[in-house]
Amino acid sequence: MSEIEIRTATQLLEVRHPERIIDLIAVPYDEETRVRHQGRLIIETVAPGAFAGVSAPVKVNLAHNYERPIGRVAKFHTNDPRGLRTELRIVATPAGDEVLELAAEDLLAGSVGFLPLPGGEVYTYDRARRRITKAMLDHIALTGDPAYTGAKVLAVRAAGDEAPPPTATPNLDRIRLERLAAGAGMADVLRDITAPVS
């Protein structure tokens, strides 16, 4: 029996807080990504329709931890040209609330555990590339460590689309993230975060 393989995408389409739904491209189609497979690095893609016929119930876990379920797939959209699109219903628990907030802030990515079905993988002659053409979906996870780059939060909607509270600092937050991305030391970023806002 083959082992469940894990692949991470980054495309969160939308977080619908009142419904507790995260709209997510769980696996982008035709996007090349470098993965470790059978002890070596290869380039992998997933063909459109590779998950055709998938149906609920499929659990949603936190970081692929089977002991940390946080919801289940409410709906699959297998014909979306971008990839396997899913609507995840997140449980009403403190962990679920945290997941919704992290997803809305684009800090979590979708990831799948899957198993290629017989005849569902095609290799190049040198086995340096693999294309998944037919697979079984084991679970979806929300994680902060993406493998696929073709998936990210595109929109966040909340009830009434109200303005952020007066204490929100979106510009300051953006500057802090830019400094972090530009290589500023973590100590500098932490000092900025704890400094009073004027």
Residue, then its C-alpha position, 0 to 999 in steps of 0.5 A: m500500500s502506498e503512503i499518503e503524499i502531502r502537497t501544499a498550495t497557497q491559494l485561499l480565495e475567500v474567508r466568509h466569517p459568518e458562514r465559517i467557510i474558507d474558499l480555497i484552491a487546494v491543488p492548483y492544476d498545471e503548476e510545477t513544484r519541486v517535491r521530494h518523492q521516493g527519496r529524491l527531488i522531482i518536478e511535479t504537476v497535477a492535471p486538470g480533473a485529477f480529483a474528478g469524482v471526489s466527494a464529501p466527507v473529507k476532513v480538514n486538519l490543522a497542519h496534517n495532524y489527524e488529531r487536530p480536526i478543524g472542519r470538513v469540506a462542505k463543497f468541491h468544485t472540480n471543474d475550476p480551471r485553476g485547480l481543485r477548489t474547495e469550500l471548507r466549513i470550519v468548526a465553531t471552537p477557539a481553534g476554528d476561530e483562530v484558523l479563520e482569522l489566520a486565513a483571513e490575514d493570508l497566514l495559512a495555506g491549503s495543503v492536501g494529503f492524496l494517493p495516486l490511483p493505479g495508472g494515475e501518475v505519468y513520469t518522464y523517461d528519466r523519472a525527473r518529472r511526474r504528472i498526477t492524472k488521477a488521485m484519491l483525496d485523503h484530507i485537506a490541511l491548513t498550514g503555514d508552509p506552502a509548497y505550491t505558489g499558485a494559490k493565495v488569498l484573493a478576497v476576504r469578506a465579512a458580514g457587512d464589510e465593516a471598516p477596521p476598528p480604529t486600533a487597526t494599523p494596516n500601513l504599519d503592519r505592511i511596513r513591518l512585513e516589508r522589513l521582515a521580507a527585506g531581511a530586517g532582523m527579527a529583533d528589529v521587527l519585534r521592537d517595531i511591533t512593541a513600540p507604541v503607535s503615535 
